[in-house]
Amino acid sequence: MQLHIHPSTLKLGQSHWQQYLSRAADPFSHYAFHAALEQSGSVGDESGWQPLHLEITEHGLPLALIPSYVKTHSRGEYVFDFEWANAYHRYGLEYYPKLISAVPFTPCAGPRILLAEGADLTKVLTFLSQQLPHLCAQLKLSSWHWLFAQKPDWQPAKEQSWHQRSGCQYHWYNEHYNEFADFTARLTSRKRKSINKERRMIAEQGITFTWQQGSDISLQALKEFYACYQSTYLKRSQQGYLTYEFFCQLLTQMPENLFLVTASNQQSPLAYALFFVDDQTLYGRYWGCFEEIDFLHFETCYYQGIDYCIAKGIPHFDAGAQGEHKLARGFVPQHTHSYHYLAEPGFNDAIKQYCETEAKQIEEYMKWAKTALPYKEQEND
């Protein structure tokens, strides 16, 4: 088996990339998404995200492609390792650059290890584990991080000697509902009334919502959405990670995976939310508003998404990272897992203890979160 590195998505090429999508893949696994990041300048140059995709072959035949990026900081990852970087610094060691196998700015679990037809994941991971010390030494990398692994990959990953980190997100599931009221009927009376009140307060202000998907999304709407997206960062005196050109590229290259919600008052836009979608999942990704209005975020980002899933028969809604307030709105706590290799063995014992302590805390939190769900009969993981 051989390990190859590719420092450019665009030079790797679409036809080469697509041969590794033998399993069902989310929109973030596709060439078009990573190519748009590079072509738009959202990654590369001074962004702190440099493409360095790993490819594994055997006798010249494809086995696996692992979309990866060399990082010179830890922003935009959503698996936070700032404490690890500080520990390295205290001991006079460099934590950056590091290598992450993940989708930039996208905390969604998925097939981050892309397999060719017939390839065995365990075999691929075992070979990768053997190669990581050489790769890190060759490129002067402190570590390798596989973020937001999909659930079918957890067991093969655990068979390696990597550190495992746990996290928690909140997802909604469509139990074959015909309308929104079918969903709220499963909630306790108090929570059902609370959600209905939130929706009613938005409607009573004359705020309406329109859906645009794919080629129906206009460039004008995209420009207004982007202004909203940037506004959410400007409130914190920051710039958004993604460029306007990135979203334009997506609208051109993968329009069928985009879904835009517009909130308006008397035909004037108030807020936008941009989602990704495939046959199985709606992904809540980016939002922004021109005017702060009570409950507008919940309606635009959550309730409109639930309405869409019910209307289209989509079984799963991943509304994005963090947000404990999602529990009261019917989003169920879900585990996330990531895996980590550190080239400096002197940190392994401390990192192992850190991960074990964190996992216990997450487990306790998950137990509590399930008791906070609003369902009459609470759902299991």
N, C-alpha and C positions, 0 to 999 in steps of 0.2 A: 504494500500500500504506500501511496505517496501523498504528501501534504504540499499544496500549492497556495500561494498568497496572491491576491489580486487587489492592487491599490486603487482601483477605480471601478465603480459600477458600470459606467458608460463604456469603458474599454472591454469589460467582461462580456457585455452584450446580452440582448434579450434572449436570443435563441439558446445561448449557452445556459443562461439562468433558468429558463423554462423547463429544461430537461430534468430539473431537480424538484419539480412540483408534482410528484407522484401521489402524495397524500392530499386530502382536502386541505386547502390553504386559505387563511384569512386574507383580506385585502393588503395587509401590511407585509405579507411574504412575497408579494409579486414584484417583479422587476420594475414595473412602472412606478411604484411608490418610492423605492430606493433611488431610481434614476432621477425622479423629480427632486428629491432631496439634494442630490449632487448637482444637477443641472441648474437648479435655482440658487445655488450658493448657500442653502440652509445647512449643509455640511461641507467640510473641506475648508481650505484656507485658514482663516483666523477663528473659525467657529469652535475649535476644540474637539471636533468630530472628524476624524480622517478615515475614510473607508479603507478597510483592509480585510476583504472577505477571504475566508478559508475554504479551500476545496480539497476533498479527499477522493482519490481515484485508486483503482486497482487494475494493474496491467493495462493502463490507459483508458479504462472504462469508468464512467462516473459512479460515485457512491454517495457523496454528500456535499452540499454547499451550505456554509454557515455564515450568513451575513454578519459582518463584524466591523467594529470601529475602534481605532486607537483614540483614547481620550486623554486630554491634558487637564481635565477638571472632572467634577462629578455631577454637574448640573444636567437636568433633563433626562435623568435615568429612572427616578422614582423607587429605586432600591438604594437607600441612603448609606453611604460608607464614609462620610466625612470624619467620623471618629477613627476609622482605620487609617485614613490619610494623616490625621493628627498624630496617631501613634508612631507611624513611620517617621514623621518629621521630628518627633521628640528623640528618636534614636539616630537621627542624622542620616536617614535613608530617604530616597525619593519614591513616592507612591505613584507619581505620574512620570511618564505615560503608562497607561494600563490598557488592556484590550477587553472590550465587551462584545459579546454576541447577543445582540438585541436590536430592536427597532427604535431608532432615535425618537425621543419625545413621546413614546407610545407605550404606556404601561398596560398592555393587553396581553394576556397569555395566548400563546399560539405555537405553531411548529417552527421554532427558531432554528432547528437543525433540519434542513431541507434534504430529503432523501430521494435518490433516483429509484426507479422501478426495481423492486426486488432487493434493495439494500437493507441490511440488518442494523438497527440503531445501536444495539449493544456492541457489535463489532466496531462500528464507527467511533463510539465514545471511548472504547478501550484503546483504540489506536490514537485518538486525539489526546487522551490522558498521557500516553507515552511520549507524545511529541511536544507537549506544552513546556517542559523544562528547556528543551532545545530552542523552541520558538521564542520564549521569553528572554533567554540568554542572547540569542542572535539579534533581537530587536530592542534589547534593553528595556523590557517591560517588567513591571513589578508583579503583574497578576493578570488573570483571565476570569471573566465574569459572564455567566450565562443567565440572562434575566428573563423572568416571566415564562418559564417552561410550561408547555401545555401538560395537562394531567396524564395522558398516556405515556409521557416521557419521564415521569417522576421515578418510577421503579428502576428503569435502566440507568438513570442518573445516580440513584442512591448506591448502585453497585460499584461506582467509582469512589475514589478516596477524597472527593471534593467536599468542601464545607457547604452545608445546605442552610439557606436562610428562608424563613417563613414570613408571610405577610397576610393581610386581610383586605379584601375588596367587597363590594356590595353589588349583586346582580339580581335582575328581575326575570322571572320565568312565566311564560304564557301557558296557562293550563287550559288551552283550547277555549279561551274566552271569545264570546261573540261581540261583546261591547265592554266599555270601561266599567259599567255598573256590575258586570259579572265578576270582575276583579274585586271591586270594593265590597261586594256582597260577602266575600270571604274574610273581610276584616272585622275587627271588633267594632261595635257601634260608635264608640268614641273616636276611633281613628278614621272610620268611614266618614263621619260627620266633619272631621277636621279637614280631610282631603277635599270633600265636596265644597266646604266653605272656601278653601283656598282657590279652587277653580271658579267658584261663583264670583268671588271678589274681582278676579281678573276679567271675567265676562261682563260684569256690571260696569266696568270702566270703558266698555266698548272696544276692548282689545281683541283683535281677531288674529288667526293664524293661517298661514298658507304653507303648503308643502311643495317643494320642487325637487325632482330627482333627475339625475343624469343630464341629458341634453336640454331639459327644461330649465336648468339653472342658468340665469342670464349673467352676463359679465357685470352688469350694473349691480345685481344682487350680490355677486361675489365681491365686488369692490366695497360695498356697504358692509358686508359680513367682515371683511378684513379690517376695516376701520374699527368695528366693534371688537374684534379679536385683539387688536393692538391696544384698545382702550383698557382692557382688563389688566394688561401688563403696565401701562402707563400710570395707573392708579398706585402701583407699587414702585414707580420710578424706574421701570425696566422696559426693555424692548422684547417683543415676542420672538421666540426662537425661529419661527418659520417666515419666509418671505412671501410676498404676494405672488411672485412668479411660481412658487411651489404649488399653490392652490390652482393657479391657471394651468400648470402642467397636469395636475390631477384631473381637472375638468376636461382636458383634451385627451388624456391617455387612459383614464379609467372612470369615465363618467357614470357608468352603471353602478359603481360602488359608493357614490356620493348622494346624500340626502340632506337638503337644507330646509330648516324651519325658519320662517320669518314671523315675528310678532309685530303687529301694526296697530296704530290708532288713527282712524280717519285717513287711512292709506299712507300714513307716514310711518316708516319703519322705526320700531323701538328697540328691537333686539333680534339677534340671529343665533342659531345653533347649527353647526355642521356635524353631521353624523357620517359614519361609514356603515355599509350594509353588505351582507352576503346572504345566502339562502338560510343560514342557521342563526345569525346573530346581527343585532343592531349595536353599533359601537358609538357611544356618545363621546365626542372628542373636543370640540372647540366651541366657545360661546363668548358673547360680549353684548353689551347693551349701551344705547345712547342715553338712557334715562333709568335711574334706579326706582323700581316700583316693587312694593311688597309682593312676594310670591311669584314674580315674573320669571325668575330663574327656575323655580320648581316646575312651573307650567311649561316653559319652553324646552327645558332640558330633560325633564322626566316624564311628565304626563303626556306631552305630545309624542314622546318616544314610545310610551306604552300604547297610546292610541294607534300609532303606526304599526307596531308589532301585532296588535290585535287585527287591524285591517288587512295586513299582508300575511298573517299566519306565521310570523317569525317567532320561534320558540324561546329566544334568549336575548336579553338586553344587558349589555355590559356598559354601564353608564360612566365609567372612568374611575380613576384612582381616588381613594380617600372619601370623606363625606359621610360621617356617622349619621347625619340627618336623613340619609337614604333609608335607614332601618324603619323609621316611622312611616315611610311611604311604600313599604312592601318589598324593598330590596334585601335579598338574603345574603348573610356573610359567607364569603368564599375564601378558601386558602389560596395563596399564591406561593410558588417555590422558585428559588433561584439557586445557582450553584457556582462555587468560587474556588479558584486555585491560586495560591500565593507562592511565588518563586522563592521567597525567603523563608526557609523552614523554621527559623527562630520565632516566627509569629504564630505558628500553627496551633500551639496549645492555647494561647490567649484567644485566638479567633474561634477555635472550637468551643471554648467556654462561652464566649460572647453569643455564638449562634444557638447554643443549647439554652442559655438563659432567655434569649429573645423568643425562641420557639415556645418555651413554657408560658411566657407572658402572652404571646399570641393565642395560645390554646385556651388560656383562662379568659382572655377577652372574647374569643369566639363563643365560649359557653355562655358568657353574659349576654352577648349580642343576640343569641338565639332566643333568650328569654325576653328581649326587648322587641321582638317582631310583633306586628299588629294583627297577625292572623288568628282566627278563632282556634284553629288547630295548627300549631307552629310546625314549620317545615324543617326537615333535616337537611344536613349538608349533602 
